[in-house]
Amino acid sequence: MELPERKFWETLRHPAVIIFLVSALAKAIFGFAVVTDAERIISDPDAIGYFRLAENLRHHGVFSRSEQPPFAPDSVLTPVYPFFVAVLLALAGGKLWIIPVAQGLVNSLSAVLVFKAGDKLFGTRAGFIAGLCFALDPSALVRTFSLLTESLFTFLFLSANFFLIQYTSKPSAKSSIASAALLGVAALCRPVALYFFVPAAAILFFANSGPLKTRVKNAAIYVTVFALTLSPWLIRNKLILGMAQLTSIQGINLLLINAAFLKAAQEHIDYATAERRLEAEADSVMMARGFVAEKIKLQYKGSQYGYQLNDPRASQVYQELAAQKIFASPLLYARVHLMGIIPSFLDTSVRDFYHFAGKERPMLGLRALLVTGGLGSALIKFWSRVESSYLALYLLNLGWLIVHYLSAFIAVVRLAKEKSYASLVLLALPLSYLLFMTAPAGSERFRFPAMPYLYLLAAPVLSRISWRKPK
């Protein structure tokens, strides 16, 4: 009887198990101590859209955000997260509590993956520090309790990159295919991952020291598996919507986020005004072409959350109009886009903490202020809007981030000096890709999937271990 008991305690002391349990416990404590109502996980238009898709899948077997028949097929949101939510709700009889429970487990598995990646790159101690940091990450707490894609997407994208890391240390077809397939599923969860197959295939090409023909074949297989993973959804969109595209959201985001921030900077107006003007301009173009865009009214528990487009034709108009605006002022747009990354570094989870506690706080609008008003004036306006308790929590959260930013910067310098380019590329590439692709809509929410790579970069400095290159 002693042997099984000894194995049990040895298992509990394993770093991966400790990290998983710490992460799960942190989410549980946050849920019981802060979250006042499970309904609060549905708090913005995106969450309502995902919830409605899941409910329509569960009750009617259709992929639609329509409130009632006839159910219009959705052209904007991708399928993985709505199916994930639909399955969970079906298992729990429609009870919302199942969502944060499942997402807490998913985030805890992500923390274990961070540990395993760090162990491969820098050793067990650094991996343990990185995994523990992600387990206690403030954003991971609020993302666990949000009916949004971030938790699941972070796990899928991290899994794809973990197999890339594994491939670089020991090339194998299994690792390559697993990475490509997981990246495809991640893109079907959030389209921001769609173009990462290019740098991923490049990593495969350069990681293998074999003949050129073999390296080209490995990269080609990666791209093929990635494309095959997307193909069922592309075929569905072609047959039902007449477009072989992953989603029609690119055009919408390009006009109402990217071009809107550009217009706000050009005309010295606020972002909301720029967004309304561009939307009106797009409506005029569509009317001139003889059609009116289909819009879905978003409503939940009697509260109105505005409208969202659901029309591939409208998305095409939005994309064309956005391209005109951006190419007319490329240098200013480049500045606006790059400035939009700054809020990703400065934004925190504090407003969400208040929301889950039932104490709503207004948006501070740091992102819009930075893009339209310059860094100095933006920070002055930001501080003037913050109350003392909010400021205290904000500075605490920001302090956590700054410690890791500085540690990651030191690590990058040291890796470059030691010519440990493989570790540097494997971590800095997904980090910079995610931050760049989500600008100028930079925020804590969009920074969250990049946090595992930040913690992995910071961990060797924080753990004060001797460095070793990956095998």
SETORSE-721719 format. One record per residue (C-alpha): residue number from 1; y, z, x; residue in three letters. Coordinates in nm, 2 decimals. Each point is the difference from the previous one (the first is absolute). Example, Ala and Ser with C-alpha at 12.3 -4.5 7.8 and 13.67 -1.06 7.14 Angstrom:
2
<1,<-0.45,0.78,1.23>,'ALA'>
<2,<0.34,-0.07,0.14>,'SER'>
This chain:
471
<1,<0.00,0.00,0.00>,'MET'>
<2,<0.23,0.05,0.29>,'GLU'>
<3,<0.00,-0.36,0.11>,'LEU'>
<4,<0.14,-0.15,-0.32>,'PRO'>
<5,<0.26,0.27,-0.01>,'GLU'>
<6,<0.10,-0.07,0.36>,'ARG'>
<7,<0.02,-0.37,-0.07>,'LYS'>
<8,<0.22,0.07,-0.30>,'PHE'>
<9,<0.25,0.20,0.21>,'TRP'>
<10,<-0.01,-0.26,0.27>,'GLU'>
<11,<0.08,-0.27,-0.26>,'THR'>
<12,<0.29,0.20,-0.13>,'LEU'>
<13,<0.15,0.03,0.35>,'ARG'>
<14,<-0.01,-0.38,0.06>,'HIS'>
<15,<0.36,-0.13,0.04>,'PRO'>
<16,<-0.05,-0.27,-0.27>,'ALA'>
<17,<-0.12,0.26,-0.25>,'VAL'>
<18,<0.28,0.24,0.08>,'ILE'>
<19,<0.26,-0.28,-0.04>,'ILE'>
<20,<-0.15,-0.10,-0.33>,'PHE'>
<21,<0.00,0.35,-0.14>,'LEU'>
<22,<0.35,0.08,0.12>,'VAL'>
<23,<0.13,-0.32,-0.16>,'SER'>
<24,<-0.18,0.07,-0.33>,'ALA'>
<25,<0.12,0.36,0.00>,'LEU'>
<26,<0.36,-0.10,0.06>,'ALA'>
<27,<-0.01,-0.24,-0.29>,'LYS'>
<28,<-0.16,0.26,-0.23>,'ALA'>
<29,<0.26,0.26,0.09>,'ILE'>
<30,<0.28,-0.24,-0.06>,'PHE'>
<31,<-0.14,-0.10,-0.33>,'GLY'>
<32,<-0.04,0.35,-0.13>,'PHE'>
<33,<0.32,0.14,0.15>,'ALA'>
<34,<0.24,-0.29,-0.07>,'VAL'>
<35,<-0.12,-0.25,-0.26>,'VAL'>
<36,<0.09,0.12,-0.34>,'THR'>
<37,<-0.16,-0.28,-0.21>,'ASP'>
<38,<-0.26,-0.27,0.07>,'ALA'>
<39,<0.22,-0.24,-0.20>,'GLU'>
<40,<0.25,0.01,0.29>,'ARG'>
<41,<-0.22,-0.23,0.20>,'ILE'>
<42,<0.13,-0.28,-0.22>,'ILE'>
<43,<0.37,0.00,0.10>,'SER'>
<44,<0.13,-0.35,0.06>,'ASP'>
<45,<-0.04,-0.36,-0.12>,'PRO'>
<46,<-0.27,-0.08,0.26>,'ASP'>
<47,<-0.21,0.29,-0.11>,'ALA'>
<48,<0.03,-0.09,-0.37>,'ILE'>
<49,<-0.10,-0.36,0.09>,'GLY'>
<50,<-0.32,0.12,0.18>,'TYR'>
<51,<-0.08,0.25,-0.27>,'PHE'>
<52,<0.03,-0.26,-0.28>,'ARG'>
<53,<-0.21,-0.25,0.20>,'LEU'>
<54,<-0.27,0.27,0.05>,'ALA'>
<55,<0.00,0.09,-0.37>,'GLU'>
<56,<-0.02,-0.36,-0.12>,'ASN'>
<57,<-0.29,-0.06,0.24>,'LEU'>
<58,<-0.17,0.31,-0.13>,'ARG'>
<59,<0.05,-0.06,-0.37>,'HIS'>
<60,<0.03,-0.37,-0.03>,'HIS'>
<61,<-0.14,-0.15,0.31>,'GLY'>
<62,<0.31,-0.20,0.08>,'VAL'>
<63,<0.23,0.00,0.31>,'PHE'>
<64,<0.33,0.03,-0.18>,'SER'>
<65,<0.30,0.23,-0.02>,'ARG'>
<66,<0.07,-0.09,-0.36>,'SER'>
<67,<0.03,0.29,-0.24>,'GLU'>
<68,<-0.19,-0.18,-0.28>,'GLN'>
<69,<-0.18,-0.33,-0.08>,'PRO'>
<70,<0.05,-0.28,0.09>,'PRO'>
<71,<-0.06,0.13,0.35>,'PHE'>
<72,<0.18,-0.22,0.25>,'ALA'>
<73,<-0.19,-0.04,0.33>,'PRO'>
<74,<0.18,0.18,0.28>,'ASP'>
<75,<0.14,-0.21,0.29>,'SER'>
<76,<0.18,0.27,0.20>,'VAL'>
<77,<-0.23,0.29,0.08>,'LEU'>
<78,<-0.32,-0.03,0.21>,'THR'>
<79,<-0.34,0.13,-0.13>,'PRO'>
<80,<-0.14,0.26,0.23>,'VAL'>
<81,<0.22,0.30,-0.09>,'TYR'>
<82,<-0.01,-0.06,-0.38>,'PRO'>
<83,<-0.38,-0.03,0.01>,'PHE'>
<84,<-0.02,0.32,0.21>,'PHE'>
<85,<0.21,0.19,-0.26>,'VAL'>
<86,<-0.19,-0.15,-0.29>,'ALA'>
<87,<-0.33,0.11,0.14>,'VAL'>
<88,<0.13,0.35,0.07>,'LEU'>
<89,<0.15,0.03,-0.35>,'LEU'>
<90,<-0.33,-0.12,-0.15>,'ALA'>
<91,<-0.19,0.27,0.19>,'LEU'>
<92,<0.24,0.27,-0.11>,'ALA'>
<93,<0.04,-0.11,-0.36>,'GLY'>
<94,<0.36,-0.10,0.05>,'GLY'>
<95,<0.12,0.32,0.16>,'LYS'>
<96,<0.27,-0.05,0.26>,'LEU'>
<97,<-0.11,0.28,0.23>,'TRP'>
<98,<-0.28,-0.22,0.14>,'ILE'>
<99,<0.26,-0.22,0.17>,'ILE'>
<100,<0.15,0.27,0.24>,'PRO'>
<101,<-0.35,0.14,0.06>,'VAL'>
<102,<-0.14,-0.34,0.11>,'ALA'>
<103,<0.32,-0.08,0.20>,'GLN'>
<104,<-0.02,0.33,0.17>,'GLY'>
<105,<-0.35,-0.08,0.12>,'LEU'>
<106,<0.11,-0.35,0.10>,'VAL'>
<107,<0.28,0.14,0.21>,'ASN'>
<108,<-0.23,0.26,0.15>,'SER'>
<109,<-0.24,-0.28,0.10>,'LEU'>
<110,<0.30,-0.18,0.16>,'SER'>
<111,<0.07,0.31,0.20>,'ALA'>
<112,<-0.36,-0.01,0.13>,'VAL'>
<113,<0.05,-0.36,0.09>,'LEU'>
<114,<0.31,0.08,0.19>,'VAL'>
<115,<-0.20,0.26,0.20>,'PHE'>
<116,<-0.27,-0.25,0.07>,'LYS'>
<117,<0.25,-0.26,0.12>,'ALA'>
<118,<0.18,0.25,0.22>,'GLY'>
<119,<-0.33,0.11,0.14>,'ASP'>
<120,<-0.09,-0.35,0.11>,'LYS'>
<121,<0.34,-0.07,0.15>,'LEU'>
<122,<0.11,0.32,0.16>,'PHE'>
<123,<-0.28,0.26,-0.03>,'GLY'>
<124,<-0.12,0.26,-0.25>,'THR'>
<125,<0.30,0.24,0.04>,'ARG'>
<126,<0.26,-0.26,-0.06>,'ALA'>
<127,<-0.20,-0.14,-0.29>,'GLY'>
<128,<-0.02,0.35,-0.15>,'PHE'>
<129,<0.37,0.05,0.03>,'ILE'>
<130,<0.07,-0.34,-0.16>,'ALA'>
<131,<-0.24,0.06,-0.28>,'GLY'>
<132,<0.14,0.35,-0.07>,'LEU'>
<133,<0.36,-0.14,0.00>,'CYS'>
<134,<-0.10,-0.26,-0.27>,'PHE'>
<135,<-0.19,0.27,-0.19>,'ALA'>
<136,<0.32,0.20,-0.03>,'LEU'>
<137,<0.24,-0.29,-0.03>,'ASP'>
<138,<0.26,0.08,-0.27>,'PRO'>
<139,<-0.01,-0.36,-0.13>,'SER'>
<140,<-0.38,0.03,-0.04>,'ALA'>
<141,<0.06,0.29,-0.24>,'LEU'>
<142,<0.23,-0.19,-0.24>,'VAL'>
<143,<-0.19,-0.33,0.03>,'ARG'>
<144,<-0.31,0.18,-0.11>,'THR'>
<145,<0.17,0.09,-0.33>,'PHE'>
<146,<0.16,-0.34,-0.06>,'SER'>
<147,<-0.17,-0.27,-0.21>,'LEU'>
<148,<0.09,-0.26,0.26>,'LEU'>
<149,<-0.20,-0.21,0.26>,'THR'>
<150,<0.11,0.18,0.32>,'GLU'>
<151,<-0.30,0.24,0.04>,'SER'>
<152,<-0.27,-0.26,-0.06>,'LEU'>
<153,<0.19,-0.27,0.19>,'PHE'>
<154,<0.05,0.23,0.30>,'THR'>
<155,<-0.38,0.07,0.01>,'PHE'>
<156,<-0.09,-0.37,-0.03>,'LEU'>
<157,<0.25,-0.12,0.26>,'PHE'>
<158,<-0.09,0.28,0.24>,'LEU'>
<159,<-0.37,-0.08,-0.04>,'SER'>
<160,<0.06,-0.36,0.09>,'ALA'>
<161,<0.19,0.11,0.31>,'ASN'>
<162,<-0.26,0.25,0.09>,'PHE'>
<163,<-0.26,-0.27,0.02>,'PHE'>
<164,<0.24,-0.21,0.21>,'LEU'>
<165,<0.03,0.30,0.24>,'ILE'>
<166,<-0.38,0.02,0.00>,'GLN'>
<167,<-0.03,-0.37,0.08>,'TYR'>
<168,<0.23,0.03,0.30>,'THR'>
<169,<-0.21,0.27,0.16>,'SER'>
<170,<-0.34,-0.16,-0.10>,'LYS'>
<171,<0.03,-0.36,-0.14>,'PRO'>
<172,<-0.24,-0.07,-0.28>,'SER'>
<173,<-0.02,-0.23,-0.30>,'ALA'>
<174,<-0.05,0.31,-0.23>,'LYS'>
<175,<0.33,0.15,0.10>,'SER'>
<176,<0.18,-0.33,-0.03>,'SER'>
<177,<-0.13,-0.08,-0.34>,'ILE'>
<178,<0.05,0.35,-0.13>,'ALA'>
<179,<0.37,-0.01,0.12>,'SER'>
<180,<0.06,-0.34,-0.16>,'ALA'>
<181,<-0.16,0.10,-0.34>,'ALA'>
<182,<0.19,0.33,-0.01>,'LEU'>
<183,<0.33,-0.17,0.08>,'LEU'>
<184,<-0.07,-0.24,-0.29>,'GLY'>
<185,<-0.06,0.29,-0.24>,'VAL'>
<186,<0.32,0.17,0.14>,'ALA'>
<187,<0.20,-0.32,-0.08>,'ALA'>
<188,<-0.15,0.00,-0.35>,'LEU'>
<189,<0.12,0.36,-0.03>,'CYS'>
<190,<0.35,-0.07,0.14>,'ARG'>
<191,<0.11,-0.35,0.10>,'PRO'>
<192,<0.20,0.13,0.29>,'VAL'>
<193,<-0.32,-0.02,0.21>,'ALA'>
<194,<-0.04,-0.37,-0.08>,'LEU'>
<195,<0.13,-0.13,0.34>,'TYR'>
<196,<-0.15,0.26,0.23>,'PHE'>
<197,<-0.30,-0.22,0.04>,'PHE'>
<198,<0.20,-0.21,0.26>,'VAL'>
<199,<0.06,0.29,0.25>,'PRO'>
<200,<-0.35,0.13,-0.08>,'ALA'>
<201,<-0.16,-0.33,0.09>,'ALA'>
<202,<0.21,-0.01,0.31>,'ALA'>
<203,<-0.13,0.34,0.11>,'ILE'>
<204,<-0.36,-0.12,-0.05>,'LEU'>
<205,<0.08,-0.31,0.21>,'PHE'>
<206,<0.15,0.19,0.30>,'PHE'>
<207,<-0.23,0.30,-0.02>,'ALA'>
<208,<-0.31,-0.21,0.08>,'ASN'>
<209,<-0.03,-0.11,0.36>,'SER'>
<210,<-0.26,-0.26,-0.08>,'GLY'>
<211,<0.04,-0.38,0.01>,'PRO'>
<212,<0.29,-0.16,-0.19>,'LEU'>
<213,<-0.24,-0.16,-0.25>,'LYS'>
<214,<-0.15,0.34,-0.09>,'THR'>
<215,<0.34,0.16,-0.03>,'ARG'>
<216,<0.13,-0.27,-0.23>,'VAL'>
<217,<-0.32,0.03,-0.21>,'LYS'>
<218,<0.04,0.37,-0.04>,'ASN'>
<219,<0.36,-0.03,-0.11>,'ALA'>
<220,<-0.10,-0.28,-0.24>,'ALA'>
<221,<-0.27,0.21,-0.15>,'ILE'>
<222,<0.24,0.28,-0.06>,'TYR'>
<223,<0.25,-0.22,-0.18>,'VAL'>
<224,<-0.28,-0.16,-0.21>,'THR'>
<225,<-0.14,0.34,-0.11>,'VAL'>
<226,<0.35,0.11,-0.09>,'PHE'>
<227,<0.06,-0.31,-0.20>,'ALA'>
<228,<-0.33,0.03,-0.18>,'LEU'>
<229,<0.08,0.35,-0.10>,'THR'>
<230,<0.32,-0.12,-0.17>,'LEU'>
<231,<-0.15,-0.31,-0.15>,'SER'>
<232,<-0.14,0.14,-0.33>,'PRO'>
<233,<0.35,0.12,-0.09>,'TRP'>
<234,<0.16,-0.32,0.11>,'LEU'>
<235,<-0.24,-0.20,-0.21>,'ILE'>
<236,<0.08,0.22,-0.30>,'ARG'>
<237,<0.37,-0.05,0.04>,'ASN'>
<238,<-0.05,-0.38,0.03>,'LYS'>
<239,<-0.22,-0.02,-0.31>,'LEU'>
<240,<0.21,0.23,-0.22>,'ILE'>
<241,<0.35,-0.02,0.13>,'LEU'>
<242,<0.00,-0.34,0.17>,'GLY'>
<243,<0.09,0.14,0.35>,'MET'>
<244,<-0.24,0.06,0.29>,'ALA'>
<245,<0.22,0.29,0.13>,'GLN'>
<246,<-0.09,0.36,0.05>,'LEU'>
<247,<0.29,0.12,-0.21>,'THR'>
<248,<0.34,-0.12,-0.13>,'SER'>
<249,<0.18,0.31,0.11>,'ILE'>
<250,<0.12,-0.15,0.33>,'GLN'>
<251,<0.27,-0.20,-0.18>,'GLY'>
<252,<0.11,0.30,-0.20>,'ILE'>
<253,<0.03,0.23,0.30>,'ASN'>
<254,<0.16,-0.26,0.21>,'LEU'>
<255,<0.29,-0.05,-0.25>,'LEU'>
<256,<0.04,0.35,-0.15>,'LEU'>
<257,<-0.05,0.19,0.32>,'ILE'>
<258,<0.06,-0.21,0.31>,'ASN'>
<259,<0.27,-0.24,-0.14>,'ALA'>
<260,<0.15,0.28,-0.21>,'ALA'>
<261,<0.07,0.22,0.31>,'PHE'>
<262,<0.14,-0.31,0.17>,'LEU'>
<263,<0.23,-0.07,-0.29>,'LYS'>
<264,<0.11,0.37,-0.01>,'ALA'>
<265,<0.09,-0.02,0.37>,'ALA'>
<266,<0.18,-0.33,-0.04>,'GLN'>
<267,<0.21,0.10,-0.30>,'GLU'>
<268,<0.04,0.37,0.08>,'HIS'>
<269,<-0.15,0.11,-0.33>,'ILE'>
<270,<-0.28,0.24,-0.09>,'ASP'>
<271,<-0.36,-0.12,0.00>,'TYR'>
<272,<-0.05,0.04,-0.37>,'ALA'>
<273,<0.29,-0.23,-0.08>,'THR'>
<274,<-0.12,-0.26,0.25>,'ALA'>
<275,<-0.35,0.02,-0.16>,'GLU'>
<276,<0.14,-0.06,-0.35>,'ARG'>
<277,<0.21,-0.29,0.11>,'ARG'>
<278,<-0.29,-0.18,0.18>,'LEU'>
<279,<-0.22,0.06,-0.30>,'GLU'>
<280,<0.26,-0.15,-0.23>,'ALA'>
<281,<0.03,-0.30,0.23>,'GLU'>
<282,<-0.37,-0.05,0.00>,'ALA'>
<283,<-0.01,0.02,-0.38>,'ASP'>
<284,<0.26,-0.28,-0.01>,'SER'>
<285,<-0.21,-0.22,0.23>,'VAL'>
<286,<-0.30,0.06,-0.22>,'MET'>
<287,<0.19,-0.08,-0.32>,'MET'>
<288,<0.12,-0.33,0.16>,'ALA'>
<289,<-0.36,-0.08,0.07>,'ARG'>
<290,<-0.09,0.06,-0.36>,'GLY'>
<291,<-0.19,0.33,0.00>,'PHE'>
<292,<0.06,0.37,-0.03>,'VAL'>
<293,<-0.20,0.24,0.22>,'ALA'>
<294,<-0.26,0.22,-0.16>,'GLU'>
<295,<0.09,0.37,0.05>,'LYS'>
<296,<-0.21,0.30,-0.07>,'ILE'>
<297,<0.17,0.31,-0.15>,'LYS'>
<298,<-0.12,0.31,0.18>,'LEU'>
<299,<-0.02,0.31,-0.21>,'GLN'>
<300,<-0.20,0.32,0.04>,'TYR'>
<301,<-0.01,0.31,-0.23>,'LYS'>
<302,<0.32,-0.13,-0.18>,'GLY'>
<303,<0.20,-0.04,0.32>,'SER'>
<304,<0.13,-0.34,0.10>,'GLN'>
<305,<-0.04,-0.13,0.35>,'TYR'>
<306,<0.16,-0.34,-0.03>,'GLY'>
<307,<-0.17,-0.33,0.03>,'TYR'>
<308,<-0.21,-0.19,0.25>,'GLN'>
<309,<-0.06,-0.37,0.04>,'LEU'>
<310,<-0.34,-0.15,-0.06>,'ASN'>
<311,<0.06,-0.37,0.04>,'ASP'>
<312,<-0.10,-0.22,0.30>,'PRO'>
<313,<0.26,-0.26,-0.08>,'ARG'>
<314,<0.27,0.27,0.01>,'ALA'>
<315,<-0.13,0.12,0.33>,'SER'>
<316,<0.03,-0.35,0.14>,'GLN'>
<317,<0.37,-0.02,-0.11>,'VAL'>
<318,<0.06,0.35,0.15>,'TYR'>
<319,<-0.15,-0.11,0.33>,'GLN'>
<320,<0.20,-0.32,0.02>,'GLU'>
<321,<0.32,0.18,-0.08>,'LEU'>
<322,<-0.07,0.28,0.25>,'ALA'>
<323,<-0.07,-0.26,0.27>,'ALA'>
<324,<0.33,-0.17,-0.06>,'GLN'>
<325,<0.19,0.33,0.03>,'LYS'>
<326,<-0.19,0.11,0.31>,'ILE'>
<327,<0.02,-0.33,0.19>,'PHE'>
<328,<0.37,-0.02,-0.08>,'ALA'>
<329,<0.07,0.32,0.20>,'SER'>
<330,<-0.30,0.04,0.24>,'PRO'>
<331,<0.18,0.23,0.25>,'LEU'>
<332,<0.14,0.24,-0.26>,'LEU'>
<333,<-0.34,0.00,-0.17>,'TYR'>
<334,<-0.17,0.09,0.33>,'ALA'>
<335,<0.23,0.30,0.04>,'ARG'>
<336,<-0.05,0.10,-0.36>,'VAL'>
<337,<-0.38,-0.03,0.04>,'HIS'>
<338,<-0.01,0.20,0.32>,'LEU'>
<339,<0.24,0.27,-0.13>,'MET'>
<340,<-0.24,0.04,-0.29>,'GLY'>
<341,<-0.27,0.13,0.24>,'ILE'>
<342,<0.22,0.31,0.08>,'ILE'>
<343,<-0.05,0.17,-0.34>,'PRO'>
<344,<-0.37,-0.02,0.06>,'SER'>
<345,<0.05,0.23,0.30>,'PHE'>
<346,<0.25,0.23,-0.18>,'LEU'>
<347,<-0.13,0.02,-0.35>,'ASP'>
<348,<-0.21,0.31,-0.10>,'THR'>
<349,<-0.23,0.12,-0.28>,'SER'>
<350,<0.24,0.26,-0.13>,'VAL'>
<351,<0.12,-0.17,-0.32>,'ARG'>
<352,<-0.37,-0.04,-0.10>,'ASP'>
<353,<-0.06,0.37,0.07>,'PHE'>
<354,<0.28,0.08,-0.25>,'TYR'>
<355,<-0.14,-0.26,-0.25>,'HIS'>
<356,<-0.35,0.15,0.00>,'PHE'>
<357,<0.15,0.34,-0.05>,'ALA'>
<358,<0.19,-0.12,-0.31>,'GLY'>
<359,<0.34,0.02,0.17>,'LYS'>
<360,<0.13,-0.36,0.01>,'GLU'>
<361,<0.25,-0.09,0.27>,'ARG'>
<362,<0.22,-0.31,0.01>,'PRO'>
<363,<-0.08,-0.28,0.25>,'MET'>
<364,<0.21,0.05,0.31>,'LEU'>
<365,<0.01,-0.37,0.06>,'GLY'>
<366,<-0.02,0.02,0.38>,'LEU'>
<367,<-0.16,-0.34,0.02>,'ARG'>
<368,<0.27,-0.18,-0.19>,'ALA'>
<369,<0.27,0.19,0.18>,'LEU'>
<370,<-0.14,-0.10,0.34>,'LEU'>
<371,<-0.03,-0.36,-0.08>,'VAL'>
<372,<0.34,-0.04,-0.17>,'THR'>
<373,<0.22,0.26,0.16>,'GLY'>
<374,<-0.10,0.03,0.36>,'GLY'>
<375,<-0.18,0.29,0.17>,'LEU'>
<376,<0.29,0.24,0.05>,'GLY'>
<377,<0.15,-0.02,-0.35>,'SER'>
<378,<-0.35,0.00,-0.15>,'ALA'>
<379,<-0.10,0.33,0.16>,'LEU'>
<380,<0.33,0.16,-0.10>,'ILE'>
<381,<-0.05,-0.10,-0.36>,'LYS'>
<382,<-0.36,0.12,0.01>,'PHE'>
<383,<0.09,0.35,0.12>,'TRP'>
<384,<0.27,0.03,-0.26>,'SER'>
<385,<-0.25,-0.05,-0.28>,'ARG'>
<386,<-0.26,0.25,0.12>,'VAL'>
<387,<-0.03,0.36,-0.14>,'GLU'>
<388,<-0.09,0.28,0.24>,'SER'>
<389,<-0.36,0.05,-0.11>,'SER'>
<390,<-0.07,-0.37,0.00>,'TYR'>
<391,<0.17,-0.02,0.35>,'LEU'>
<392,<-0.22,0.28,0.14>,'ALA'>
<393,<-0.32,-0.17,-0.12>,'LEU'>
<394,<0.13,-0.34,0.12>,'TYR'>
<395,<0.08,0.12,0.35>,'LEU'>
<396,<-0.34,0.18,0.02>,'LEU'>
<397,<-0.18,-0.33,-0.09>,'ASN'>
<398,<0.23,-0.20,0.23>,'LEU'>
<399,<-0.07,0.24,0.28>,'GLY'>
<400,<-0.37,-0.06,-0.04>,'TRP'>
<401,<0.06,-0.37,0.02>,'LEU'>
<402,<0.23,0.01,0.30>,'ILE'>
<403,<-0.25,0.21,0.21>,'VAL'>
<404,<-0.26,-0.28,-0.06>,'HIS'>
<405,<0.26,-0.28,0.06>,'TYR'>
<406,<0.09,0.15,0.34>,'LEU'>
<407,<-0.36,0.06,0.09>,'SER'>
<408,<-0.10,-0.36,-0.09>,'ALA'>
<409,<0.29,-0.14,0.20>,'PHE'>
<410,<-0.11,0.20,0.31>,'ILE'>
<411,<-0.35,-0.12,-0.06>,'ALA'>
<412,<0.11,-0.36,-0.03>,'VAL'>
<413,<0.19,0.02,0.34>,'VAL'>
<414,<-0.30,0.17,0.16>,'ARG'>
<415,<-0.25,-0.25,-0.13>,'LEU'>
<416,<0.22,-0.29,0.12>,'ALA'>
<417,<0.03,0.16,0.35>,'LYS'>
<418,<-0.37,0.05,0.02>,'GLU'>
<419,<-0.06,-0.36,-0.13>,'LYS'>
<420,<-0.21,0.13,-0.28>,'SER'>
<421,<0.10,-0.30,-0.21>,'TYR'>
<422,<-0.31,0.00,-0.22>,'ALA'>
<423,<0.08,0.34,-0.15>,'SER'>
<424,<0.36,-0.08,-0.03>,'LEU'>
<425,<-0.05,-0.32,-0.18>,'VAL'>
<426,<-0.27,0.14,-0.23>,'LEU'>
<427,<0.24,0.27,-0.12>,'LEU'>
<428,<0.35,-0.14,0.03>,'ALA'>
<429,<-0.09,-0.33,-0.17>,'LEU'>
<430,<-0.11,0.13,-0.34>,'PRO'>
<431,<0.28,0.26,0.02>,'LEU'>
<432,<0.28,-0.26,0.06>,'SER'>
<433,<-0.16,-0.25,-0.23>,'TYR'>
<434,<0.01,0.24,-0.30>,'LEU'>
<435,<0.35,0.11,0.07>,'LEU'>
<436,<0.14,-0.35,0.05>,'PHE'>
<437,<-0.18,-0.15,-0.30>,'MET'>
<438,<0.13,0.26,-0.24>,'THR'>
<439,<0.37,-0.02,0.12>,'ALA'>
<440,<0.26,0.00,-0.15>,'PRO'>
<441,<-0.18,0.21,-0.26>,'ALA'>
<442,<-0.06,0.27,0.25>,'GLY'>
<443,<-0.09,0.34,-0.14>,'SER'>
<444,<-0.25,0.29,0.05>,'GLU'>
<445,<-0.24,-0.17,-0.25>,'ARG'>
<446,<-0.02,-0.32,0.21>,'PHE'>
<447,<-0.01,0.19,0.33>,'ARG'>
<448,<-0.30,0.20,-0.10>,'PHE'>
<449,<-0.27,-0.26,0.08>,'PRO'>
<450,<0.15,-0.02,0.35>,'ALA'>
<451,<-0.03,0.37,0.07>,'MET'>
<452,<-0.35,0.00,0.13>,'PRO'>
<453,<0.11,-0.22,0.29>,'TYR'>
<454,<0.30,0.22,0.07>,'LEU'>
<455,<-0.22,0.31,0.02>,'TYR'>
<456,<-0.25,-0.18,0.22>,'LEU'>
<457,<0.28,-0.10,0.24>,'LEU'>
<458,<0.15,0.35,0.00>,'ALA'>
<459,<-0.33,0.19,0.04>,'ALA'>
<460,<-0.06,-0.04,0.38>,'PRO'>
<461,<0.34,0.15,0.07>,'VAL'>
<462,<-0.03,0.28,-0.26>,'LEU'>
<463,<-0.35,0.09,0.12>,'SER'>
<464,<0.10,0.00,0.37>,'ARG'>
<465,<-0.33,-0.16,0.10>,'ILE'>
<466,<-0.09,-0.21,0.31>,'SER'>
<467,<0.02,-0.36,-0.09>,'TRP'>
<468,<-0.29,-0.23,0.02>,'ARG'>
<469,<-0.02,-0.37,-0.08>,'LYS'>
<470,<-0.23,-0.12,-0.28>,'PRO'>
<471,<-0.34,-0.12,0.13>,'LYS'>
